[in-house]
């Protein structure tokens, strides 16, 4: 879920890959992405508990998320916000297209 709300950003920004295990051992977890609502972050955060017995089973996570979807107010910008990128630099645009899809 954090990947969705961080717009596919790198998990644990600012922390090197080889530093993550030690970071987690000290009880630290990834911070909430700016666009992620607090209640959704709390659901995700609960999945990261050290003791698997303290994590909610999938059916309860599913129920919680379905409930959140029912209560979304479509007028709330936090839930309908999206990014429209208009890239006029053709070279930059080309860098986003996988090589297999390029026809040139």
Residue, then its C-alpha position, 0 to 999 in steps of 0.5 A: x500500500x505504501x508503494x501506491x501512496x508514494x507514487x512508486x517511490x523507493x521504500x525506506x527513502x534515505x536508508x541504504x539497502x544494507x542498513x534496512x535490517x538493522x533499522x527494522x531490528x530497532x523497531x523502526x518502520x517506514x514513515x507514512x508517505x505524504x499522500x497516504x491517509x493516516x487510517x490507511x497507514x495504521x492498517x499497513x503499520x499493523x502488518x509490520x509487527x515483529x510478532x506474527x501473532x500480533x498481526x491481523x489475519x488477511x480476512x480482517x485486513x480485507x474487512x478493514x479496507x472494504x470498510x474504508x472504501x465505503x466511507x471515502x468521500x469523493x469530494x475529499x481531495x486526498x482520495x481523488x488526487x492524481x498527477x497529470x504529467x505533461x512532458x514536453x522534453x522528448x528525450x526525457x519522455x523516451x527514457x520512460x518507455x521500456x526498450x522493448x516497446x520502442x519502435x525506433 
